[in-house]
Amino acid sequence: MQTFGDPAHGRHSLQIEINKRLYMDEATQQRHAGFAPLQRNLMRLIDALIERFGVPAAR
């Protein structure tokens, strides 16, 4: 696995693995009713991370 974070230089990373069965039918590759709740929860997580840690300035 490639490393993307570099905490010593203020760059951190977060890896999230999501089971496809939570949001799609693996046989048909089509989204199911679980997609929208998962999307909302992920957006809440992103918003919470931004609120807590901010957004770094572009370099």
Buried (B, 14 or more C-beta within 10 A) or exposed (E): EEEEEEEEEEEEEEEEEEEEEEBBEEEEEEEEEBEEEBEEEEEEEEEEEEEEEEEEEEE
